[in-house]
Amino acid sequence: MRTLFALVLITFSTNVFSGGPVLPENWRMPTDQERCETKFDFCFGVLASGDFDGNGLVDGAVIAISSDNERQGLLVFMYEGTAKEVWHTLDTSSFIGKVSMGVESVSAGFQKVLCVNEAECSKGYKKEIQLENESFSYYRFASSSSLWLFDNGGFRRIWQSD
């Protein structure tokens, strides 16, 4: 898994310098100091990649910081039939010097998610769903995590933890 992440990061970095995905205007990548908490020996993941829409092209989810340092955001780039990426902002929150959100790549296949109501689950509070395409998990410090799926032309959020 670490090898795969390293390859994706190298590919993303190469694309950025060779005309590939470049963050939208007024956004920047967080520094290691902003995304890592040395007291807990933990760093938030700030890049996830996969073919989110099943078109054979690698898309990506990025945790970014606004250039005015006021907000942090979950941004997604997708290749929707053009050579240029299309950016979507899925979530934002205040930024107070440290990143408090992260992303992680999720493979296609079966994933456990929370049930919305009791009728959905006969046993327990989680159910298993099948992902047709790759996706990404989004989490916040001391909060719930969710899975973002590209479905019917847009993103849909499904909770993984409470």
N, CA, C and O of each residue as an XYZ file, in Angstrom:
648
protein
N       0.830     -1.193      0.000
C       0.000      0.000      0.000
C       0.876      1.259      0.000
O       0.583      2.222     -0.709
N       1.936      1.247      0.788
C       2.830      2.412      0.827
C       3.514      2.618     -0.514
O       3.712      3.750     -0.957
N       3.877      1.496     -1.163
C       4.504      1.592     -2.474
C       3.542      2.218     -3.473
O       3.931      3.077     -4.264
N       2.284      1.786     -3.437
C       1.268      2.344     -4.329
C       1.102      3.841     -4.080
O       1.045      4.627     -5.026
N       1.023      4.236     -2.803
C       0.873      5.660     -2.474
C       2.068      6.457     -2.980
O       1.899      7.557     -3.507
N       3.291      5.909     -2.824
C       4.488      6.600     -3.294
C       4.439      6.788     -4.808
O       4.782      7.855     -5.318
N       4.010      5.744     -5.526
C       3.903      5.850     -6.983
C       2.875      6.897     -7.395
O       3.102      7.667     -8.329
N       1.733      6.921     -6.687
C       0.696      7.904     -6.987
C       1.221      9.312     -6.718
O       1.008     10.224     -7.517
N       1.905      9.482     -5.596
C       2.453     10.796     -5.241
C       3.475     11.254     -6.271
O       3.475     12.417     -6.673
N       4.351     10.338     -6.703
C       5.343     10.685     -7.733
C       4.636     11.057     -9.027
O       4.990     12.042     -9.674
N       3.625     10.258     -9.407
C       2.866     10.547    -10.625
C       2.187     11.899    -10.525
O       2.246     12.691    -11.465
N       1.529     12.182     -9.378
C       0.854     13.462     -9.189
C       1.862     14.606     -9.262
O       1.610     15.617     -9.918
N       3.004     14.448     -8.591
C       4.025     15.495     -8.593
C       4.542     15.724    -10.005
O       4.732     16.866    -10.424
N       4.771     14.630    -10.745
C       5.246     14.758    -12.120
C       4.215     15.475    -12.977
O       4.570     16.338    -13.780
N       2.933     15.127    -12.816
C       1.884     15.781    -13.591
C       1.809     17.269    -13.289
O       1.610     18.078    -14.195
N       1.966     17.636    -12.022
C       1.898     19.046    -11.665
C       2.971     19.832    -12.393
O       2.715     20.940    -12.864
N       4.176     19.270    -12.493
C       5.269     19.987    -13.130
C       5.281     19.826    -14.644
O       6.028     20.523    -15.330
N       4.467     18.917    -15.177
C       4.450     18.730    -16.632
C       3.110     19.122    -17.237
O       2.750     18.642    -18.312
N       2.369     19.990    -16.558
C       1.117     20.474    -17.112
C      -0.087     19.665    -16.685
O      -1.168     19.861    -17.241
N       0.046     18.767    -15.725
C      -1.076     17.972    -15.224
C      -1.887     18.772    -14.218
O      -1.905     20.002    -14.273
N      -2.558     18.086    -13.299
C      -3.421     18.780    -12.336
C      -2.673     19.837    -11.532
O      -1.633     19.561    -10.933
N      -3.205     21.018    -11.528
C      -2.670     22.124    -10.734
C      -3.834     22.644     -9.906
O      -4.930     22.850    -10.428
N      -3.601     22.854     -8.624
C      -4.688     23.322     -7.755
C      -5.352     24.568     -8.319
O      -4.698     25.379     -8.975
N      -6.644     24.724     -8.070
C      -7.336     25.934     -8.520
C      -6.707     27.179     -7.883
O      -6.039     27.110     -6.851
N      -6.942     28.297     -8.527
C      -6.442     29.571     -8.013
C      -6.924     29.767     -6.576
O      -8.049     29.396     -6.240
N      -6.093     30.337     -5.748
C      -6.367     30.636     -4.335
C      -6.334     29.419     -3.418
O      -6.841     29.480     -2.298
N      -5.747     28.315     -3.874
C      -5.553     27.142     -3.031
C      -4.104     26.701     -3.122
O      -3.451     26.899     -4.147
N      -3.597     26.095     -2.036
C      -2.233     25.569     -1.999
C      -2.220     24.266     -1.204
O      -3.141     23.982     -0.438
N      -1.166     23.482     -1.396
C      -1.004     22.252     -0.614
C      -0.507     22.612      0.786
O       0.251     23.570      0.941
N      -0.924     21.857      1.809
C      -0.409     22.111      3.157
C       1.049     21.672      3.273
O       1.495     20.757      2.580
N       1.767     22.331      4.146
C       3.146     21.935      4.427
C       3.121     20.733      5.372
O       2.087     20.422      5.963
N       4.262     20.062      5.510
C       4.344     18.950      6.461
C       4.058     19.441      7.874
O       3.424     18.734      8.657
N       4.513     20.627      8.205
C       4.280     21.182      9.541
C       2.780     21.389      9.790
O       2.308     21.221     10.914
N       2.039     21.753      8.747
C       0.593     21.984      8.884
C      -0.207     20.687      8.937
O      -1.272     20.653      9.555
N       0.273     19.632      8.311
C      -0.507     18.393      8.245
C      -0.074     17.332      9.246
O      -0.749     16.312      9.383
N       1.033     17.546      9.948
C       1.546     16.550     10.887
C       1.462     17.047     12.322
O       1.681     18.224     12.610
N       1.141     16.120     13.211
C       1.080     16.418     14.646
C       2.152     15.577     15.318
O       1.972     14.375     15.513
N       3.278     16.211     15.676
C       4.404     15.467     16.234
C       4.084     14.864     17.595
O       4.620     13.812     17.942
N       3.228     15.506     18.363
C       2.866     14.991     19.689
C       2.232     13.600     19.584
O       2.422     12.761     20.464
N       1.481     13.361     18.510
C       0.816     12.073     18.311
C       1.497     11.223     17.242
O       1.041     10.119     16.943
N       2.597     11.735     16.661
C       3.309     11.037     15.588
C       2.340     10.630     14.473
O       2.285      9.468     14.070
N       1.581     11.612     13.987
C       0.536     11.357     13.000
C       0.523     12.474     11.961
O       0.645     13.650     12.302
N       0.375     12.103     10.708
C       0.215     13.074      9.621
C      -1.055     12.747      8.848
O      -1.299     11.589      8.511
N      -1.857     13.755      8.569
C      -3.049     13.569      7.754
C      -2.645     13.292      6.311
O      -1.721     13.915      5.787
N      -3.345     12.348      5.669
C      -3.158     12.114      4.246
C      -3.805     13.250      3.471
O      -4.949     13.610      3.749
N      -3.103     13.815      2.515
C      -3.645     14.961      1.784
C      -3.870     14.677      0.303
O      -4.231     15.584     -0.448
N      -3.664     13.434     -0.131
C      -3.876     13.080     -1.532
C      -4.381     11.645     -1.630
O      -3.786     10.728     -1.065
N      -5.468     11.463     -2.343
C      -5.990     10.127     -2.652
C      -6.270     10.109     -4.151
O      -6.675     11.121     -4.723
N      -6.056      8.968     -4.780
C      -6.303      8.907     -6.219
C      -7.003      7.612     -6.589
O      -6.972      6.629     -5.849
N      -7.628      7.638     -7.742
C      -8.321      6.470     -8.266
C      -9.206      6.886     -9.422
O      -9.381      8.075     -9.685
N      -9.749      5.926    -10.095
C     -10.685      6.194    -11.189
C     -12.079      6.288    -10.578
O     -12.817      5.303    -10.555
N     -12.438      7.462    -10.086
C     -13.675      7.649     -9.327
C     -14.939      7.473    -10.175
O     -15.968      7.028     -9.668
N     -14.864      7.821    -11.465
C     -16.061      7.766    -12.305
C     -16.054      6.613    -13.319
O     -16.979      6.497    -14.122
N     -15.031      5.771    -13.291
C     -14.999      4.597    -14.153
C     -14.701      4.869    -15.613
O     -14.994      4.027    -16.463
N     -14.123      6.025    -15.932
C     -13.826      6.338    -17.330
C     -12.411      5.943    -17.755
O     -11.989      6.248    -18.870
N     -11.673      5.261    -16.863
C     -10.328      4.804    -17.204
C      -9.232      5.815    -16.924
O      -8.060      5.530    -17.172
N      -9.582      6.995    -16.410
C      -8.596      8.038    -16.121
C      -8.467      8.216    -14.607
O      -9.443      8.070    -13.871
N      -7.253      8.534    -14.153
C      -7.007      8.692    -12.719
C      -7.465     10.073    -12.256
O      -7.005     11.099    -12.758
N      -8.379     10.076    -11.292
C      -8.880     11.301    -10.661
C      -8.196     11.418     -9.296
O      -7.472     10.511     -8.885
N      -8.423     12.525     -8.600
C      -7.780     12.675     -7.303
C      -8.563     13.534     -6.327
O      -9.322     14.420     -6.721
N      -8.364     13.255     -5.049
C      -8.920     14.060     -3.961
C      -7.751     14.666     -3.207
O      -6.763     13.988     -2.924
N      -7.870     15.945     -2.884
C      -6.767     16.688     -2.279
C      -7.286     17.486     -1.089
O      -8.359     18.086     -1.157
N      -6.526     17.493     -0.003
C      -6.785     18.417      1.089
C      -5.894     19.626      0.824
O      -4.674     19.495      0.725
N      -6.501     20.794      0.712
C      -5.758     22.006      0.373
C      -6.086     23.127      1.363
O      -7.076     23.068      2.092
N      -5.232     24.139      1.365
C      -5.381     25.310      2.233
C      -5.619     26.519      1.330
O      -4.949     26.676      0.309
N      -6.566     27.366      1.704
C      -6.795     28.585      0.907
C      -5.574     29.487      1.024
O      -4.910     29.509      2.061
N      -5.280     30.226     -0.033
C      -4.085     31.066     -0.038
C      -4.127     32.172      1.011
O      -3.085     32.719      1.370
N      -5.321     32.511      1.511
C      -5.416     33.495      2.601
C      -5.305     32.828      3.979
O      -5.433     33.496      5.005
N      -5.067     31.501      3.999
C      -4.912     30.715      5.230
C      -6.144     30.744      6.128
O      -6.025     30.541      7.337
N      -7.319     30.991      5.564
C      -8.559     31.055      6.341
C      -9.318     29.731      6.338
O     -10.026     29.427      7.299
N      -9.180     28.923      5.256
C      -9.976     27.713      5.105
C      -9.105     26.529      4.691
O      -8.053     26.690      4.072
N      -9.567     25.355      5.045
C      -9.016     24.117      4.504
C     -10.153     23.454      3.734
O     -11.322     23.607      4.088
N      -9.811     22.723      2.688
C     -10.879     22.178      1.867
C     -10.580     20.810      1.300
O      -9.425     20.423      1.127
N     -11.652     20.084      1.014
C     -11.583     18.822      0.288
C     -11.913     19.146     -1.162
O     -13.059     19.451     -1.493
N     -10.912     19.080     -2.016
C     -11.074     19.379     -3.432
C     -10.842     18.096     -4.230
O      -9.983     17.286     -3.880
N     -11.601     17.919     -5.287
C     -11.466     16.735     -6.132
C     -11.260     17.183     -7.569
O     -11.973     18.054     -8.067
N     -10.271     16.577     -8.238
C     -10.118     16.834     -9.676
C     -10.511     15.580    -10.436
O     -10.205     14.456    -10.036
N     -11.206     15.812    -11.556
C     -11.674     14.714    -12.390
C     -11.420     15.063    -13.853
O     -11.440     16.227    -14.253
N     -11.185     14.032    -14.621
C     -11.076     14.191    -16.064
C     -12.392     13.718    -16.649
O     -12.664     12.519    -16.702
N     -13.194     14.652    -17.081
C     -14.549     14.358    -17.547
C     -14.649     14.488    -19.060
O     -15.469     15.247    -19.576
N     -13.814     13.745    -19.759
C     -13.851     13.749    -21.213
C     -13.026     14.843    -21.860
O     -13.083     15.020    -23.077
N     -12.262     15.578    -21.072
C     -11.388     16.607    -21.630
C      -9.974     16.362    -21.136
O      -9.768     15.612    -20.182
N      -9.013     16.982    -21.769
C      -7.616     16.849    -21.352
C      -7.354     17.660    -20.082
O      -6.377     17.407    -19.377
N      -8.210     18.622    -19.791
C      -8.047     19.475    -18.607
C      -8.906     18.946    -17.477
O     -10.055     18.556    -17.685
N      -8.338     18.934    -16.273
C      -9.090     18.470    -15.115
C     -10.186     19.461    -14.734
O     -10.061     20.665    -14.958
N     -11.260     18.931    -14.155
C     -12.359     19.748    -13.640
C     -12.321     19.604    -12.122
O     -12.310     18.490    -11.599
N     -12.299     20.734    -11.418
C     -12.202     20.728     -9.957
C     -13.572     20.885     -9.311
O     -14.427     21.624     -9.799
N     -13.763     20.166     -8.194
C     -14.974     20.248     -7.388
C     -14.557     20.467     -5.936
O     -13.646     19.796     -5.451
N     -15.201     21.384     -5.244
C     -14.970     21.571     -3.813
C     -16.104     20.868     -3.075
O     -17.265     21.264     -3.185
N     -15.759     19.809     -2.313
C     -16.782     19.014     -1.639
C     -17.015     19.452     -0.197
O     -18.109     19.260      0.333
N     -16.010     20.034      0.444
C     -16.172     20.451      1.840
C     -15.104     21.477      2.184
O     -13.990     21.414      1.665
N     -15.435     22.413      3.051
C     -14.460     23.364      3.577
C     -14.745     23.603      5.056
O     -15.862     23.400      5.532
N     -13.719     24.034      5.763
C     -13.872     24.428      7.160
C     -12.772     25.427      7.497
O     -11.850     25.643      6.710
N     -12.879     26.020      8.651
C     -11.875     26.996      9.092
C     -10.510     26.323      9.222
O     -10.406     25.142      9.552
N      -9.484     27.098      8.956
C      -8.107     26.622      9.103
C      -7.445     27.449     10.186
O      -7.400     28.676     10.100
N      -6.928     26.770     11.215
C      -6.297     27.495     12.320
C      -4.847     27.062     12.512
O      -4.384     26.890     13.640
N      -4.142     26.890     11.405
C      -2.722     26.578     11.454
C      -2.374     25.107     11.342
O      -1.236     24.770     11.014
N      -3.323     24.222     11.606
C      -3.104     22.780     11.484
C      -4.243     22.157     10.688
O      -5.410     22.486     10.896
N      -3.897     21.260      9.779
C      -4.899     20.526      9.006
C      -5.666     19.617      9.966
O      -5.068     18.971     10.827
N      -6.981     19.570      9.817
C      -7.795     18.705     10.679
C      -8.649     17.747      9.861
O      -9.645     17.220     10.356
N      -8.259     17.518      8.604
C      -8.982     16.594      7.735
C      -7.977     15.837      6.879
O      -6.872     16.318      6.629
N      -8.373     14.648      6.431
C      -7.490     13.852      5.597
C      -8.270     12.984      4.626
O      -9.486     12.831      4.746
N      -7.558     12.420      3.665
C      -8.155     11.525      2.671
C      -7.288     10.285      2.512
O      -6.094     10.287      2.812
N      -7.929      9.232      2.033
C      -7.242      7.970      1.806
C      -7.921      7.271      0.628
O      -9.149      7.252      0.545
N      -7.135      6.700     -0.276
C      -7.686      5.974     -1.421
C      -8.406      4.719     -0.972
O      -7.987      4.059     -0.021
N      -9.509      4.384     -1.667
C     -10.289      3.179     -1.383
C     -10.480      2.426     -2.700
O     -10.906      3.005     -3.700
N     -10.161      1.139     -2.690
C     -10.288      0.313     -3.890
C     -11.745     -0.051     -4.148
O     -12.572     -0.052     -3.236
N     -12.039     -0.358     -5.399
C     -13.370     -0.884     -5.736
C     -13.537     -2.212     -5.016
O     -12.557     -2.896     -4.722
N     -14.781     -2.571     -4.734
C     -15.052     -3.816     -4.013
C     -15.984     -3.552     -2.846
O     -16.711     -2.559     -2.834
N     -15.961     -4.437     -1.873
C     -16.878     -4.339     -0.747
C     -16.316     -3.455      0.363
O     -15.135     -3.527      0.704
N     -17.200     -2.612      0.921
C     -16.835     -1.712      2.026
C     -17.967     -1.710      3.043
O     -19.139     -1.797      2.676
N     -17.616     -1.610      4.321
C     -18.627     -1.496      5.375
C     -18.912     -0.017      5.622
O     -18.001      0.804      5.724
N     -20.205      0.296      5.714
C     -20.652      1.669      5.960
C     -21.760      1.647      7.008
O     -22.341      0.599      7.291
N     -22.041      2.802      7.573
C     -23.101      2.902      8.572
C     -24.477      2.825      7.922
O     -24.665      3.269      6.790
N     -25.419      2.268      8.638
C     -26.805      2.238      8.199
C     -27.454      3.575      8.558
O     -27.162      4.153      9.605
N     -28.317      4.050      7.700
C     -29.023      5.302      7.956
C     -30.146      5.078      8.958
O     -30.431      5.943      9.786
N     -30.783      3.911      8.880
C     -31.859      3.589      9.825
C     -31.862      2.080     10.090
O     -31.187      1.321      9.395
N     -32.616      1.659     11.089
C     -32.648      0.250     11.484
C     -33.133     -0.670     10.374
O     -32.688     -1.814     10.284
N     -34.026     -0.194      9.539
C     -34.580     -1.023      8.466
C     -33.507     -1.475      7.477
O     -33.655     -2.514      6.835
N     -32.416     -0.693      7.349
C     -31.339     -1.044      6.418
C     -30.512     -2.228      6.890
O     -29.971     -2.972      6.072
N     -30.409     -2.408      8.193
C     -29.514     -3.424      8.736
C     -30.263     -4.392      9.632
O     -30.961     -3.985     10.561
N     -30.113     -5.656      9.349
C     -30.758     -6.651     10.204
C     -29.873     -7.005     11.393
O     -30.375     -7.406     12.444
N     -28.566     -6.860     11.234
C     -27.622     -7.180     12.313
C     -26.664     -6.002     12.495
O     -25.903     -5.663     11.589
N     -26.711     -5.396     13.656
C     -25.760     -4.339     13.956
C     -26.108     -3.028     13.287
O     -27.241     -2.820     12.853
N     -25.139     -2.155     13.207
C     -25.359     -0.822     12.676
C     -24.554     -0.543     11.405
O     -24.526      0.590     10.924
N     -23.897     -1.574     10.861
C     -23.156     -1.410      9.609
C     -23.663     -2.388      8.571
O     -24.170     -3.464      8.889
N     -23.516     -1.989      7.335
C     -23.863     -2.872      6.223
C     -22.705     -2.853      5.236
O     -21.835     -1.984      5.300
N     -22.703     -3.810      4.334
C     -21.652     -3.893      3.338
C     -22.218     -3.446      1.993
O     -23.296     -3.877      1.583
N     -21.478     -2.583      1.323
C     -21.881     -2.146     -0.020
C     -20.760     -2.499     -0.988
O     -19.613     -2.682     -0.579
N     -21.089     -2.594     -2.252
C     -20.082     -2.875     -3.260
C     -19.816     -1.619     -4.067
O     -20.736     -1.023     -4.627
N     -18.544     -1.218     -4.124
C     -18.134     -0.063     -4.918
C     -17.771     -0.534     -6.322
O     -16.926     -1.412     -6.493
N     -18.406      0.049     -7.306
C     -18.096     -0.292     -8.702
C     -16.759      0.304     -9.132
O     -16.023     -0.294     -9.917
N     -16.456      1.495     -8.606
C     -15.226      2.206     -8.968
C     -14.414      2.507     -7.717
O     -14.897      2.362     -6.594
N     -13.187      2.925     -7.928
C     -12.358      3.362     -6.813
C     -12.978      4.619     -6.210
O     -13.761      5.308     -6.864
N     -12.629      4.907     -4.983
C     -13.225      6.017     -4.269
C     -12.207      6.568     -3.283
O     -11.011      6.298     -3.398
N     -12.687      7.344     -2.306
C     -11.785      7.809     -1.251
C     -12.553      7.993      0.047
O     -13.743      8.305      0.068
N     -11.813      7.784      1.126
C     -12.340      7.980      2.464
C     -11.887      9.365      2.934
O     -10.769      9.799      2.656
N     -12.773     10.038      3.644
C     -12.520     11.404      4.129
C     -12.757     11.399      5.627
O     -13.801     10.940      6.090
N     -11.816     11.895      6.374
C     -11.934     11.869      7.823
C     -11.480     13.201      8.422
O     -10.722     13.955      7.812
N     -11.963     13.460      9.618
C     -11.596     14.660     10.371
C     -11.103     14.240     11.743
O     -11.499     13.200     12.270
N     -10.245     15.050     12.308
C      -9.730     14.784     13.647
C     -10.880     14.752     14.644
O     -11.702     15.668     14.676
N     -10.941     13.699     15.460
C     -11.954     13.540     16.509
C     -13.376     13.644     15.963
O     -14.259     14.207     16.610
N     -13.587     13.096     14.766
C     -14.905     13.170     14.156
C     -15.162     11.906     13.342
O     -14.374     10.961     13.380
N     -16.251     11.898     12.622
C     -16.654     10.757     11.804
C     -15.854     10.683     10.509
O     -15.270     11.669     10.058
N     -15.843      9.500      9.930
C     -15.244      9.345      8.604
C     -16.344      8.979      7.615
O     -17.373      8.412      7.984
N     -16.107      9.313      6.364
C     -17.103      9.038      5.333
C     -16.425      8.597      4.053
O     -15.240      8.845      3.832
N     -17.199      7.944      3.228
C     -16.765      7.484      1.925
C     -17.450      8.371      0.895
O     -18.663      8.572      0.963
N     -16.694      8.901     -0.053
C     -17.276      9.707     -1.125
C     -17.295      8.866     -2.392
O     -16.259      8.365     -2.831
N     -18.478      8.714     -2.977
C     -18.661      7.942     -4.204
C     -19.095      8.858     -5.331
O     -19.885      9.780     -5.124
N     -18.579      8.604     -6.524
C     -19.088      9.304     -7.694
C     -20.234      8.466     -8.223
O     -20.042      7.316     -8.617
N     -21.446      9.051     -8.231
C     -22.655      8.290     -8.524
C     -23.642      9.175     -9.277
O     -23.958     10.272     -8.815
N     -24.121      8.730    -10.399
C     -25.112      9.486    -11.189
C     -24.668     10.911    -11.497
O     -25.458     11.849    -11.383
N     -23.415     11.073    -11.885
C     -22.907     12.378    -12.308
C     -22.476     13.315    -11.199
O     -22.139     14.466    -11.473
N     -22.474     12.860     -9.957
C     -22.046     13.712     -8.845
C     -21.532     12.871     -7.691
O     -21.578     11.642     -7.735
N     -21.041     13.544     -6.656
C     -20.513     12.839     -5.489
C     -21.588     12.643     -4.437
O     -22.428     13.512     -4.206
N     -21.540     11.495     -3.817
C     -22.466     11.137     -2.740
C     -21.628     10.704     -1.539
O     -20.663      9.954     -1.682
N     -22.009     11.184     -0.358
C     -21.281     10.894      0.866
C     -22.008      9.793      1.657
O     -23.216      9.874      1.879
N     -21.255      8.765      2.077
C     -21.807      7.699      2.890
C     -20.932      7.591      4.140
O     -19.708      7.498      4.039
N     -21.548      7.602      5.292
C     -20.814      7.588      6.560
C     -20.230      6.216      6.841
O     -20.893      5.197      6.648
N     -18.975      6.194      7.301
C     -18.290      4.949      7.671
C     -18.235      4.779      9.185
O     -18.240      3.650      9.677
N     -18.182      5.869      9.923
C     -18.124      5.798     11.383
C     -18.940      6.937     11.959
O     -19.239      7.915     11.274
N     -19.296      6.799     13.225
C     -20.069      7.863     13.868
C     -19.240      8.589     14.909
O     -19.731      9.517     15.551
